[in-house]
Each structure stands twice: as structure tokens, then as C-alpha cells.
Amino acid sequence: MASMLLLLVCLGAVVLNSVEAQQTTLLFAFGDSYADVGNTPKTGPNTGKGWIYPYGITWPNPNGPPVGRFSDGKVQTDWIKDLIRLPVYPPPYLYSAGADTSSGVNFAVAGSGITLANNPTSLGAQVDNLELFLRTDPYSKTALANSLSLVSVVGNDYLAFKGTTSAELFVFVERVVSGIQANLQRLYDLGLRNVMVNNMLNTDCLPLNTRQFGYTKCDNRTGPFALIHNAFLLGAVQSVNAQNPGARFIILDQYSAFDRLIKDARAYGFTDGLEPCCAGITNTTYCGDVEPTTQKWLYTVCKKRGRAIFWDHLHPSMWAWNYITELYANQPGYILLADAPTLKSWLQINDVVQEPVGAPMSPPDPSTAAGELQAALDFFLGKPEYSEALGLVQSLNLEAVLGNTPAQVVTVFLPTNNALMDPASRPFIDRVFAQNKVNEVGLYHVVSGYYDLNAIVTSKPSFVTSLSGQQVPLSYPAEGVFVGVNAQSKVVDPNVYNVPGRVVVHGIDHVIMPPNV
């Protein structure tokens, strides 16, 4: 074990000392648990596994409390921070108030993806949070242009996928990758130029899928998700680079890196193969689970964690992440679309601002419809319960649609995150994306005229007219105010945003669908 630790420390030293010439002083991270450093609740019924023992048992304090990572210690984000020699680890955005953000911020949230996946804080909502954070002007435009970002969206969407046909799979993969591309474009628009995007590893080899074989071999059922996703992703990132001057968006080839690690595992001391270090004692329990009454462990932890590739059923161990980062940094062939063979050499090129940087964002102009919309969006950036709907609204690019149109009097019916997570809504939402009718459905939620709750219950109109010209029915049973055909949705959060006589937004509990969708 001592020799193994010495080898790993040496590998770590290679990473830590490998980049000296580049001027990157900021690191941002977005995505899922492969990048998250603590953006899940520390307490309560929804406590993130990263805050529960034995997570964090290896680092930073073997006898201390967990630190929010979904591993026994550092994840790839931490090793990348060490690689570029930042003075502090960028804190999780959820707990960034009062924290040292001089080296950047981590926005990634475990369980997230492009769709609602297993967490409502999607990639789009994370970019919303970045936009909100940047409105305080914490960094210069030059620093943003020289910053480094990591985007990790590597499977949660597919874990939640319920389709059964190849056609459904292709449509869903295209939806996921299109969502990644749209948010990469948003990162560019916010001033970020150097962005690393993880592709998917071979999910057939995750302990979640090898458990049925006693962790002795990879499954052969989920691989198409990764291969199709990675092919689409390559084209998407190429497109972002081609369309945006100065964009240096690359792919970290996680698929090839983990493939090499698994094949060469024993040569580098990872002698536990595909078996996770921390695993549930039954088929229905997982690392960190305890019996509610007695608090008895319902899992086991290996004694020699440095030998494990995987920490739990989904996540790599700290030292596996070290190995993967070392491949990116120093071995050619593990980064794609880069103007250098290794991550180390690619980073060393980033020593100047590569293009003129635009002026700071101007405040919304309330005299235009686009300005009114932007003011409302700014308000909802601070309302996490509407993060998914906000992302959808922004994806419609309504500011561009409205352009310089004079300010309008409008009422918006905005679905909450719970509305978008409702299983009853998912078939409709999937159909909307599959039929490319997102704009049509979005505009159906915005109606002409000012209808606050008082105006609605006083005049009781039978319908209002959407900006697309369609009638949106209203009904008034004893339970409250309902909107949509056949009372599709209830107004559950009236007047959540209100500029009297100009704009009012009501929260609703279901997506409302136009009759022709």
C-alpha cells in the first residue's frame, strides 16, 4: 500500500506542477456529480450523498466531515484546480455567500442534466446562476476571457430515459446534445472562451451495470447511449467553435481515458477491477445508506481505497480521477478539438486575451418589450423554484423575437419546477421537443393584456389571447383559477411578479398546451 500511495502522490505531483506559463486565474464548473463540489443540501430530507459519511473519507480530512463530493475525496474539478495551480478551491455556488470566490465558482449539481433528469437544477439553470452571479461584476472581462470552465453532462438524462425504440433514442440524444450546445453558446455569450466538455464514459462498465455479473465484466446494453451521444457532442462543440470568434471549446475524451484505465488497471495498482469500494449490502441499498432506526450501516467500505477505480455504484474514486486528469494533462490523444496535443500544452497557449472583449451588459430598457422581459427574467434568477421554466423561456430567445417592439402589457403563466417534473406532463413535454414546437408552446403561456389575480376573479374572462393569437381558456371552479383547455393547470402562485398595469406573472402547476399540439 505504501508503494501504491507513493506512485499516486508522484502522479499528483506531475499534475500539480505541469502548468506554469498560462495565466488562468479562474475556474468554473457546470454539470453533474462528476463535477459537483457541494451544491446539494447539507441537511434535511434531501441531503446530498456527498455530505454523508463515508463520502470524503480520504480527503481532505480522513477523520473529518464529508465536503460535498460524490467520491471518497477529490473529484476531477479539484484535480483540475490543482493542475492550474489556483490558490483556493472554487466554492459551490449554493454556499458561495461569504466564501472566497477569487478563483472561481462551481455551479455543478449532482443528478442534473439537460432534461429534468434526477435534479431540477439543470445545466440551463446553472448557467442562469452564473449570469446572476456575474451581474455583480466580480471579475474583469479579461479574467473571464482567460478563465477555464468544465462542463460535465455525462448520463443522468439517459438514466431517466424511458423510451424503447431506436428512433426514440436518437430523438432523445439529439435533444440532450442540443441542450448542451445551447448552453455552451450561452457560456460564450457571457464571456467564457476556454471550455472543456466531458464526453461520456462507457456506462456499460459502471458498477451499477456490472453488479449483476459480480463486477467481473462490463454490460453490453447501455453502450449505444454513450457512443451516439459522443458522436453528436463532437459535432455540437465543433459548431460552437466555428460560429464564435476566439472560442476554444474542447472535449475531454472521458470515454477513451476510462477505457485505458480499466484495461491497464492492475499495472497502475487499481487491483479491485470493476468492484466499487463502497457498496450496499443488498441489491436495494447503496453507499451511505443506514437503517433509519438503528443507524446501522447498510453498506461496506473497502480497506484499501487506493486500489479502487470506482468509489460507489456510479462515481470514480479520488485516485481514479487523479489518473484520468493526468492522462488529459500529459498524454496525447485524450483531448479532442484542441490546438495542442495535451491539456497541459493547450492551457499554456492561453496566455493572452484572444479577441476584444465586449462592454459590460447594460441594464434592461423598460421602454421596450424586450427590456420588460429581461427585467422579469432578472427577478426569476433569484427564484430557484422556477429555474427550469426560466431556462425554457430563455431558450425561446424572446428578447430577439420582441426586438425593439414598444413595451407591451402582458400576463405570463409560468410553470413551476414541480409542474415540469410532473410525470403526467412528461409525455407532452417530450412530444413538444420531438415536434420542434417549443416556441409555439412557450408563446402560448404569454398573453396580451394585464390580468392580475384581482382582475381575473373580478371580470372572470372566459379566455385571454396569447401573443401567438390563440385563445387561452380560463375557468373558475371552487378550487381556484384554472387556465388552459379542459382546465389543464391551476394558478398556484398568483402575482409572483407584478409591475402594476404592465406585466404580471402567475405560477401554474402544469404546462398548458395549445389545442394543435
C-alpha positions as CSV (number, residue, x, y, z in Angstrom):
1,M,0.0,0.0,0.0
2,A,2.9,2.4,0.8
3,S,4.3,1.9,-2.7
4,M,0.9,2.5,-4.2
5,L,0.4,5.7,-2.3
6,L,3.9,6.9,-3.4
7,L,3.0,6.2,-7.0
8,L,-0.2,8.2,-6.7
9,V,1.5,11.1,-4.9
10,C,4.0,11.2,-7.7
11,L,1.2,11.3,-10.3
12,G,-0.4,14.1,-8.3
13,A,2.9,16.0,-8.3
14,V,3.1,15.7,-12.1
15,V,-0.4,17.2,-12.4
16,L,0.2,19.9,-9.8
17,N,3.5,21.1,-11.3
18,S,2.6,20.7,-15.0
19,V,1.2,24.2,-15.9
20,E,3.3,27.2,-15.1
21,A,3.1,29.6,-18.1
22,Q,-0.6,30.1,-18.5
23,Q,-2.5,33.0,-16.9
24,T,-5.7,31.4,-16.0
25,T,-6.8,32.6,-12.6
26,L,-10.5,31.4,-12.6
27,L,-12.2,28.0,-12.8
28,F,-15.9,27.5,-13.3
29,A,-17.7,24.2,-13.4
30,F,-21.1,23.1,-14.6
31,G,-23.0,19.8,-14.9
32,D,-23.5,16.8,-12.7
33,S,-21.9,14.9,-9.8
34,Y,-18.7,14.3,-11.8
35,A,-18.0,18.0,-11.3
36,D,-20.1,18.9,-8.2
37,V,-18.2,20.0,-5.1
38,G,-21.1,20.6,-2.8
39,N,-24.2,22.1,-4.5
40,T,-26.6,19.8,-2.7
41,P,-28.3,20.4,0.7
42,K,-26.1,19.6,3.7
43,T,-29.1,18.7,5.9
44,G,-32.8,17.8,5.7
45,P,-34.7,15.2,3.8
46,N,-32.9,15.9,0.6
47,T,-29.4,15.9,1.9
48,G,-26.9,15.1,-0.9
49,K,-24.9,11.9,-0.6
50,G,-21.7,14.0,-0.9
51,W,-22.4,15.3,2.6
52,I,-23.0,11.9,4.2
53,Y,-20.3,9.6,5.6
54,P,-18.4,7.7,4.3
55,Y,-18.1,10.2,1.3
56,G,-15.0,12.3,1.7
57,I,-13.3,9.6,3.9
58,T,-10.0,10.0,2.0
59,W,-9.8,13.8,1.6
60,P,-9.5,16.5,2.9
61,N,-9.7,15.1,6.4
62,P,-9.8,11.3,6.9
63,N,-11.5,11.8,10.3
64,G,-13.4,15.0,9.4
65,P,-16.9,15.5,7.9
66,P,-17.7,15.0,4.2
67,V,-17.2,18.0,2.0
68,G,-20.0,17.5,-0.6
69,R,-18.1,15.5,-3.3
70,F,-19.5,12.3,-4.7
71,S,-16.3,10.4,-4.1
72,D,-14.0,9.4,-1.2
73,G,-12.2,12.6,-1.8
74,K,-11.3,14.9,-4.7
75,V,-13.2,14.8,-8.0
76,Q,-12.0,15.9,-11.4
77,T,-12.8,19.5,-10.7
78,D,-10.4,19.5,-7.7
79,W,-7.6,17.9,-9.7
80,I,-8.0,20.5,-12.5
81,K,-7.8,23.2,-9.9
82,D,-4.5,21.7,-8.7
83,L,-3.4,21.4,-12.3
84,I,-3.7,25.1,-13.0
85,R,-2.4,26.0,-9.5
86,L,-5.2,28.1,-8.2
87,P,-4.7,29.3,-4.7
88,V,-8.2,28.2,-3.4
89,Y,-10.7,25.6,-4.5
90,P,-13.7,27.4,-6.1
91,P,-16.6,27.0,-3.7
92,P,-20.0,25.6,-4.5
93,Y,-22.4,28.3,-5.7
94,L,-25.1,27.1,-3.2
95,Y,-22.8,28.1,-0.3
96,S,-20.8,30.8,-2.0
97,A,-22.2,33.7,0.1
98,G,-19.2,34.9,2.2
99,A,-16.9,32.3,0.6
100,D,-13.6,33.1,-1.3
101,T,-14.6,33.2,-5.0
102,S,-11.4,34.8,-6.2
103,S,-10.5,31.6,-8.0
104,G,-14.0,31.0,-9.5
105,V,-17.2,29.2,-8.5
106,N,-18.6,25.7,-9.0
107,F,-22.2,25.6,-10.3
108,A,-22.4,21.8,-11.0
109,V,-25.2,20.0,-9.2
110,A,-25.4,16.2,-8.7
111,G,-28.2,14.5,-10.6
112,S,-28.6,17.2,-13.1
113,G,-28.6,17.1,-16.9
114,I,-30.3,18.9,-19.8
115,T,-33.8,17.5,-19.1
116,L,-35.1,17.4,-15.6
117,A,-33.2,14.1,-15.1
118,N,-32.8,13.4,-11.4
119,N,-32.4,17.0,-10.2
120,P,-34.4,20.2,-11.2
121,T,-31.2,22.3,-11.4
122,S,-30.5,21.6,-15.0
123,L,-27.4,22.8,-16.9
124,G,-29.5,25.7,-18.1
125,A,-30.4,26.7,-14.6
126,Q,-26.7,26.6,-13.7
127,V,-25.9,29.0,-16.5
128,D,-28.7,31.1,-15.2
129,N,-26.9,31.2,-11.8
130,L,-23.7,32.2,-13.5
131,E,-25.4,35.0,-15.2
132,L,-26.9,36.2,-12.0
133,F,-23.5,35.9,-10.2
134,L,-21.8,37.9,-13.0
135,R,-24.2,40.8,-12.7
136,T,-22.3,41.9,-9.6
137,D,-19.1,42.3,-11.8
138,P,-16.9,40.1,-9.6
139,Y,-14.3,39.6,-12.3
140,S,-12.8,41.7,-15.2
141,K,-13.7,40.8,-18.7
142,T,-10.1,39.9,-19.4
143,A,-10.2,37.4,-16.5
144,L,-13.4,35.9,-17.8
145,A,-11.9,35.5,-21.3
146,N,-8.8,33.8,-19.8
147,S,-10.8,31.7,-17.4
148,L,-11.2,27.9,-17.6
149,S,-14.5,26.1,-17.5
150,L,-15.6,22.4,-17.2
151,V,-18.9,21.1,-18.4
152,S,-19.9,17.6,-17.3
153,V,-23.2,16.2,-18.6
154,V,-22.5,12.5,-18.8
155,G,-25.5,10.4,-18.2
156,N,-28.3,11.5,-15.8
157,D,-30.6,12.2,-18.7
158,Y,-30.1,8.7,-20.0
159,L,-30.7,7.1,-16.6
160,A,-34.1,8.8,-16.7
161,F,-34.8,7.9,-20.3
162,K,-37.9,5.7,-20.7
163,G,-38.0,5.1,-24.5
164,T,-37.9,1.7,-26.0
165,T,-37.1,2.2,-29.7
166,S,-34.0,3.4,-31.7
167,A,-36.0,6.3,-33.1
168,E,-36.9,7.5,-29.6
169,L,-33.2,7.1,-28.5
170,F,-31.9,9.2,-31.4
171,V,-34.5,11.9,-30.8
172,F,-33.7,12.0,-27.1
173,V,-29.9,12.1,-27.7
174,E,-30.4,14.9,-30.1
175,R,-32.4,16.8,-27.5
176,V,-29.8,16.3,-24.9
177,V,-26.9,17.4,-27.1
178,S,-28.8,20.3,-28.5
179,G,-29.3,21.4,-24.9
180,I,-25.6,21.2,-24.2
181,Q,-24.8,23.1,-27.3
182,A,-27.3,25.9,-26.5
183,N,-25.7,26.3,-23.0
184,L,-22.2,26.3,-24.4
185,Q,-23.3,29.1,-26.6
186,R,-24.6,31.0,-23.6
187,L,-21.3,30.5,-21.8
188,Y,-19.5,32.1,-24.8
189,D,-22.0,34.9,-24.8
190,L,-21.2,35.5,-21.1
191,G,-17.6,36.0,-21.9
192,L,-16.1,32.5,-21.4
193,R,-13.7,31.3,-24.1
194,N,-11.8,28.3,-22.8
195,V,-14.3,25.5,-22.1
196,M,-13.6,21.8,-21.5
197,V,-16.6,19.5,-22.2
198,N,-16.6,15.9,-20.9
199,N,-17.9,13.3,-23.2
200,M,-19.5,10.1,-21.7
201,L,-17.5,7.2,-20.4
202,N,-18.6,3.7,-21.3
203,T,-21.6,3.3,-18.9
204,D,-21.6,-0.5,-19.5
205,C,-18.6,-0.6,-17.1
206,L,-20.2,1.3,-14.2
207,P,-20.7,-0.8,-11.1
208,L,-24.4,-0.1,-11.5
209,N,-24.4,-2.2,-14.6
210,T,-21.6,-4.8,-13.7
211,R,-23.1,-5.7,-10.3
212,Q,-25.3,-8.4,-12.0
213,F,-22.1,-10.1,-13.1
214,G,-20.4,-9.9,-9.8
215,Y,-18.3,-6.9,-11.1
216,T,-16.4,-9.3,-13.4
217,K,-17.3,-7.8,-16.8
218,C,-19.0,-4.9,-18.5
219,D,-22.6,-5.0,-19.5
220,N,-23.5,-4.6,-23.2
221,R,-26.8,-2.8,-23.0
222,T,-26.2,0.9,-22.3
223,G,-23.1,1.5,-24.6
224,P,-25.1,2.9,-27.5
225,F,-26.2,5.9,-25.4
226,A,-22.5,6.9,-24.9
227,L,-21.4,6.2,-28.5
228,I,-24.3,8.1,-30.1
229,H,-24.0,10.9,-27.5
230,N,-20.3,11.3,-28.0
231,A,-20.7,11.4,-31.8
232,F,-23.4,14.1,-31.6
233,L,-21.4,16.0,-29.0
234,L,-18.3,16.2,-31.2
235,G,-20.3,17.9,-33.9
236,A,-22.0,20.2,-31.5
237,V,-18.7,21.5,-30.0
238,Q,-17.2,21.9,-33.5
239,S,-20.2,24.0,-34.4
240,V,-19.7,26.3,-31.4
241,N,-16.1,26.9,-32.3
242,A,-16.9,27.5,-35.9
243,Q,-19.6,30.1,-35.2
244,N,-17.8,32.1,-32.5
245,P,-14.5,34.0,-32.9
246,G,-12.0,33.2,-30.2
247,A,-13.9,30.1,-28.9
248,R,-11.6,27.4,-27.6
249,F,-14.0,24.7,-26.7
250,I,-12.5,21.2,-26.4
251,I,-13.7,17.7,-25.4
252,L,-12.1,15.8,-22.6
253,D,-12.3,12.3,-24.0
254,Q,-13.5,10.6,-20.9
255,Y,-14.6,7.5,-22.9
256,S,-11.0,6.8,-24.0
257,A,-9.4,7.8,-20.7
258,F,-11.6,5.4,-18.6
259,D,-11.2,2.7,-21.2
260,R,-7.4,2.9,-20.8
261,L,-7.7,3.0,-17.0
262,I,-9.9,-0.1,-16.9
263,K,-7.6,-2.0,-19.3
264,D,-4.4,-1.0,-17.6
265,A,-5.8,-1.0,-14.0
266,R,-3.6,-3.6,-12.5
267,A,-0.4,-2.1,-13.9
268,Y,-1.2,1.1,-12.0
269,G,-2.3,-0.5,-8.8
270,F,-6.0,-0.5,-9.3
271,T,-6.4,-4.1,-8.4
272,D,-10.1,-4.1,-7.4
273,G,-11.2,-4.0,-11.1
274,L,-14.8,-3.0,-11.6
275,E,-15.8,-3.5,-8.0
276,P,-16.7,-0.3,-6.1
277,C,-15.0,0.4,-2.8
278,C,-18.3,1.4,-1.1
279,A,-21.3,-0.7,-1.9
280,G,-24.7,-1.6,-0.4
281,I,-25.1,-4.9,1.3
282,T,-28.2,-5.8,-0.7
283,N,-29.5,-5.1,-4.2
284,T,-31.6,-2.2,-3.0
285,T,-29.0,-0.4,-0.8
286,Y,-26.2,1.9,-1.7
287,C,-23.1,3.5,-0.2
288,G,-24.0,5.8,2.7
289,D,-27.4,4.1,3.4
290,V,-28.3,3.4,7.0
291,E,-31.1,1.7,8.8
292,P,-33.4,4.6,9.9
293,T,-34.0,3.4,13.4
294,T,-30.7,2.0,14.5
295,Q,-28.4,3.9,12.1
296,K,-26.7,0.6,11.3
297,W,-24.6,0.7,8.1
298,L,-26.3,-0.9,5.1
299,Y,-23.0,-0.7,3.1
300,T,-19.4,-1.8,3.3
301,V,-16.2,0.1,2.6
302,C,-13.0,-1.4,1.2
303,K,-9.9,-1.2,3.4
304,K,-7.5,-0.1,0.6
305,R,-9.3,2.7,-1.2
306,G,-6.3,3.4,-3.5
307,R,-6.9,0.1,-5.3
308,A,-10.4,1.0,-6.4
309,I,-11.3,2.6,-9.8
310,F,-14.9,3.2,-8.6
311,W,-15.9,4.7,-5.2
312,D,-19.6,3.7,-5.4
313,H,-22.0,2.4,-8.0
314,L,-21.7,5.4,-10.3
315,H,-18.7,7.5,-9.3
316,P,-14.9,7.1,-9.7
317,S,-12.6,7.1,-6.7
318,M,-10.4,10.1,-5.9
319,W,-7.3,8.4,-7.2
320,A,-9.0,7.2,-10.4
321,W,-9.9,10.9,-11.0
322,N,-6.2,11.7,-10.5
323,Y,-5.2,9.1,-13.1
324,I,-7.7,10.5,-15.6
325,T,-6.6,14.1,-15.1
326,E,-3.0,13.0,-15.6
327,L,-3.9,11.4,-18.9
328,Y,-5.6,14.6,-20.1
329,A,-2.7,16.8,-18.9
330,N,0.3,14.8,-20.2
331,Q,-0.7,12.1,-22.6
332,P,-1.6,12.9,-26.2
333,G,-4.8,11.6,-27.6
334,Y,-7.2,12.3,-24.7
335,I,-8.4,15.8,-25.6
336,L,-10.3,16.5,-28.9
337,L,-10.7,19.6,-31.0
338,A,-7.8,21.3,-29.3
339,D,-5.0,23.3,-30.9
340,A,-2.4,21.3,-28.8
341,P,-1.9,17.5,-28.1
342,T,-2.3,17.6,-24.3
343,L,-4.3,19.6,-21.8
344,K,-1.1,20.9,-20.3
345,S,0.1,22.3,-23.6
346,W,-3.4,23.6,-24.5
347,L,-3.5,25.5,-21.3
348,Q,-0.1,27.1,-21.8
349,I,-1.3,28.6,-25.1
350,N,-3.9,30.5,-23.1
351,D,-1.7,33.4,-22.0
352,V,-3.4,36.3,-23.8
353,V,-6.9,37.6,-24.4
354,Q,-7.6,36.4,-27.9
355,E,-10.1,39.0,-29.0
356,P,-11.5,42.4,-28.0
357,V,-13.9,41.9,-25.1
358,G,-17.4,43.4,-25.3
359,A,-18.7,46.1,-23.0
360,P,-20.4,45.2,-19.7
361,M,-24.1,44.2,-20.0
362,S,-26.4,47.2,-20.0
363,P,-29.4,47.3,-17.7
364,P,-32.8,46.4,-19.2
365,D,-34.5,49.1,-21.1
366,P,-38.1,49.2,-19.7
367,S,-39.3,51.2,-22.7
368,T,-39.1,48.1,-24.9
369,A,-40.9,44.8,-24.7
370,A,-37.5,43.0,-24.6
371,G,-36.5,45.2,-21.7
372,E,-39.6,44.3,-19.8
373,L,-39.0,40.7,-20.4
374,Q,-35.3,41.0,-19.2
375,A,-36.4,42.7,-16.0
376,A,-38.8,39.8,-15.3
377,L,-36.0,37.2,-16.1
378,D,-33.7,39.0,-13.7
379,F,-36.3,38.7,-11.0
380,F,-36.7,35.0,-11.5
381,L,-33.0,34.3,-11.5
382,G,-33.4,34.5,-7.7
383,K,-36.4,32.1,-7.7
384,P,-34.9,28.6,-7.8
385,E,-38.4,27.0,-7.9
386,Y,-38.8,28.4,-11.4
387,S,-35.3,27.6,-12.7
388,E,-36.5,25.1,-15.3
389,A,-39.2,27.3,-16.7
390,L,-36.7,30.2,-16.8
391,G,-34.3,28.1,-18.9
392,L,-37.1,27.3,-21.3
393,V,-38.1,30.9,-21.6
394,Q,-34.6,32.0,-22.3
395,S,-34.2,29.2,-24.8
396,L,-37.0,30.7,-26.8
397,N,-34.8,33.8,-27.3
398,L,-37.9,36.0,-26.8
399,E,-35.7,39.1,-26.4
400,A,-34.7,38.7,-30.1
401,V,-38.3,37.9,-31.1
402,L,-39.5,41.1,-29.5
403,G,-36.5,43.2,-30.6
404,N,-37.3,46.9,-30.4
405,T,-41.0,46.3,-30.2
406,P,-42.6,49.0,-27.9
407,A,-43.4,47.8,-24.4
408,Q,-46.5,45.6,-24.2
409,V,-48.9,44.9,-21.5
410,V,-48.7,41.2,-20.9
411,T,-49.6,38.4,-18.5
412,V,-47.4,35.3,-18.2
413,F,-48.4,31.9,-16.9
414,L,-45.1,30.3,-15.8
415,P,-44.9,26.6,-14.9
416,T,-43.0,25.8,-11.6
417,N,-40.3,23.2,-11.5
418,N,-42.9,20.8,-9.9
419,A,-45.1,21.4,-13.0
420,L,-42.3,20.4,-15.3
421,M,-41.3,17.4,-13.2
422,D,-44.9,16.1,-13.0
423,P,-44.9,12.6,-14.7
424,A,-48.2,13.5,-16.3
425,S,-46.5,16.4,-18.2
426,R,-43.5,14.4,-19.4
427,P,-45.2,12.8,-22.5
428,F,-46.4,16.2,-23.6
429,I,-43.0,17.9,-23.0
430,D,-41.2,15.1,-24.9
431,R,-43.6,15.5,-27.8
432,V,-43.1,19.2,-27.9
433,F,-39.3,18.8,-28.2
434,A,-39.7,15.9,-30.7
435,Q,-42.0,18.0,-32.9
436,N,-39.9,21.2,-32.5
437,K,-42.8,23.2,-31.1
438,V,-41.1,24.7,-28.1
439,N,-41.5,28.2,-29.3
440,E,-45.2,27.7,-30.1
441,V,-45.9,26.3,-26.6
442,G,-43.8,28.9,-24.9
443,L,-45.7,31.8,-26.6
444,Y,-49.0,30.2,-25.6
445,H,-48.0,30.9,-22.0
446,V,-47.7,34.7,-22.7
447,V,-51.0,36.6,-23.2
448,S,-51.8,40.1,-24.2
449,G,-53.2,42.4,-21.5
450,Y,-52.7,42.9,-17.8
451,Y,-54.6,40.3,-15.7
452,D,-53.5,40.2,-12.1
453,L,-55.4,38.0,-9.7
454,N,-57.9,40.7,-8.8
455,A,-58.7,41.5,-12.5
456,I,-59.2,37.8,-13.2
457,V,-61.5,37.0,-10.3
458,T,-63.4,40.3,-10.8
459,S,-64.1,40.2,-14.5
460,K,-63.8,36.4,-14.9
461,P,-62.9,36.4,-18.7
462,S,-63.7,33.1,-20.4
463,F,-60.5,33.3,-22.3
464,V,-57.4,35.5,-22.9
465,T,-55.4,35.8,-26.1
466,S,-51.8,34.6,-26.4
467,L,-49.1,36.5,-28.2
468,S,-49.4,33.8,-30.9
469,G,-53.0,34.8,-31.4
470,Q,-54.6,31.7,-29.8
471,Q,-57.3,31.8,-27.2
472,V,-56.3,30.5,-23.8
473,P,-59.3,29.4,-21.8
474,L,-59.9,30.3,-18.1
475,S,-62.3,28.6,-15.7
476,Y,-63.3,29.2,-12.2
477,P,-64.3,26.2,-10.1
478,A,-64.4,26.3,-6.4
479,E,-60.8,25.0,-6.2
480,G,-59.4,28.2,-7.7
481,V,-58.5,29.7,-11.1
482,F,-57.6,27.3,-13.9
483,V,-56.0,28.0,-17.2
484,G,-55.8,26.0,-20.5
485,V,-58.0,23.6,-22.4
486,N,-60.0,21.4,-20.1
487,A,-58.6,23.3,-17.1
488,Q,-55.1,21.9,-17.7
489,S,-53.4,23.9,-15.0
490,K,-54.2,25.7,-11.7
491,V,-52.8,29.1,-10.8
492,V,-50.9,28.2,-7.6
493,D,-48.6,31.3,-7.2
494,P,-50.6,34.3,-8.3
495,N,-48.9,37.7,-8.9
496,V,-45.5,36.2,-8.2
497,Y,-44.0,39.0,-10.3
498,N,-46.0,42.2,-10.8
499,V,-45.4,45.6,-12.4
500,P,-48.9,47.1,-11.9
501,G,-50.6,47.8,-15.2
502,R,-47.7,46.5,-17.3
503,V,-46.5,42.9,-16.5
504,V,-47.8,40.2,-14.2
505,V,-46.6,36.6,-13.9
506,H,-48.6,33.8,-12.3
507,G,-47.1,30.4,-11.3
508,I,-49.0,27.4,-12.6
509,D,-48.9,23.7,-11.7
510,H,-48.9,22.2,-15.2
511,V,-47.7,23.1,-18.6
512,I,-50.5,24.3,-20.8
513,M,-50.7,23.0,-24.3
514,P,-52.2,24.7,-27.4
515,P,-55.0,22.7,-29.0
516,N,-53.0,21.8,-32.0
517,V,-50.0,20.3,-30.1
